[in-house]
Amino acid sequence: AHMVAALEKQLTRDGLQATLDSATDLEKRLAEKVERVEKSSSRILEELETKCKCQEAEELSLQQKLAMVKADFERRDKEAAAQIDHRIEKVEEASSRLIRSLEMQLKTT
């Protein structure tokens, strides 16, 4: 009976040791997987940050181009308005001369 108890004790000890070894191995494998996931996540995050910076730079470039186009449009609009005003003045002057000329002709007839 003493031998059976000693054998059971040894089997229990061996079982516990096997369970502990298995748990330790599992813990090691999980730690390796966690490390791989962390490295992968870090790499993905760096790639996303790089893409984000590129997009921000592209957006800034587009905003600058838009501002240049807008300024050019406003300049051309002012130039066109000035040309139209100048033409209107010329037409008014010509009309005024024509009216005076017609009035003179009417007085002389």
C-alpha atoms as one frame of an Amber mdcrd trajectory, in Angstrom:
protein
   0.000   0.000   0.000   2.913   2.268   0.776   4.351   1.538  -2.657   1.014
   2.256  -4.351   0.786   5.579  -2.517   4.377   6.435  -3.497   3.655   5.411
  -7.104   0.466   7.530  -7.157   2.414  10.439  -5.673   5.093  10.060  -8.352
   2.483   9.829 -11.125   0.774  12.934  -9.767   4.116  14.750  -9.615   4.964
  13.613 -13.177   1.508  14.723 -14.388   1.858  18.100 -12.747   5.355  18.514
 -14.201   4.060  17.597 -17.679   1.203  20.112 -17.263   3.668  22.773 -16.098
   6.013  22.020 -19.022   3.079  22.180 -21.437   1.903  25.489 -19.943   5.440
  26.917 -20.118   5.755  25.862 -23.752   2.356  27.361 -24.547   3.323  30.590
 -22.790   6.540  30.746 -24.831   4.684  30.202 -28.118   2.088  32.839 -27.190
   4.845  35.322 -26.317   6.447  34.700 -29.733   3.097  35.225 -31.483   2.472
  38.415 -29.513   5.928  39.670 -30.493   5.273  38.923 -34.184   1.876  40.661
 -34.017   3.440  43.693 -32.299   6.173  43.919 -34.960   3.613  43.540 -37.738
   1.320  46.144 -36.139   4.229  48.525 -35.721   5.229  48.113 -39.379   1.625
  48.638 -40.538   1.315  51.721 -38.335   4.533  53.163 -39.787   3.261  52.518
 -43.322  -0.054  54.224 -42.516   1.740  57.205 -40.970   3.912  57.506 -44.073
   0.871  57.313 -46.354  -0.912  59.886 -44.202   2.062  62.276 -44.410   2.161
  61.815 -48.184  -1.560  62.538 -48.443  -1.200  65.609 -46.228   1.631  66.879
 -48.426  -0.423  66.179 -51.543  -3.421  67.981 -50.042  -1.248  70.972 -49.151
   0.140  71.007 -52.689  -3.394  70.908 -54.116  -4.461  73.743 -51.808  -1.491
  75.810 -52.974  -2.319  75.101 -56.626  -5.947  76.028 -55.992  -4.869  79.298
 -54.373  -2.639  80.067 -57.392  -5.461  79.297 -59.848  -7.867  81.419 -57.809
  -5.428  84.344 -57.711  -4.828  84.026 -61.461  -8.578  83.936 -62.101  -9.132
  87.038 -59.951  -6.299  88.882 -61.741  -7.714  87.979 -65.163 -11.204  88.961
 -64.017  -9.927  92.416 -62.935  -8.043  92.820 -66.215 -11.139  91.885 -68.221
 -13.284  94.285 -66.186 -10.749  97.078 -66.773 -10.731  96.367 -70.522 -14.529
  96.411 -70.626 -14.621  99.698 -68.710 -12.046 101.177 -71.118 -14.081 100.044
 -74.139 -17.254 101.505 -72.636 -15.452 104.838 -72.160 -14.285 104.762 -75.791
 -17.808 103.988 -77.009 -19.229 106.784 -74.830 -16.627 109.225 -76.184 -17.331
 108.188 -79.777 -21.091 108.436 -79.160 -20.656 111.867 -77.651 -18.583 113.050
 -80.651 -21.124 111.571 -83.049 -24.004 113.296 -81.250 -22.156 116.645 -81.308
 -21.369 116.161 -84.976 -24.993 115.357 -85.765 -26.160 118.343 -83.748 -23.773
 120.578 -85.697 -25.023 119.179 -88.972 -28.622 119.787 -87.910 -27.800 123.405
 -86.998 -26.121 124.024 -90.324 -28.999 122.633 -92.338
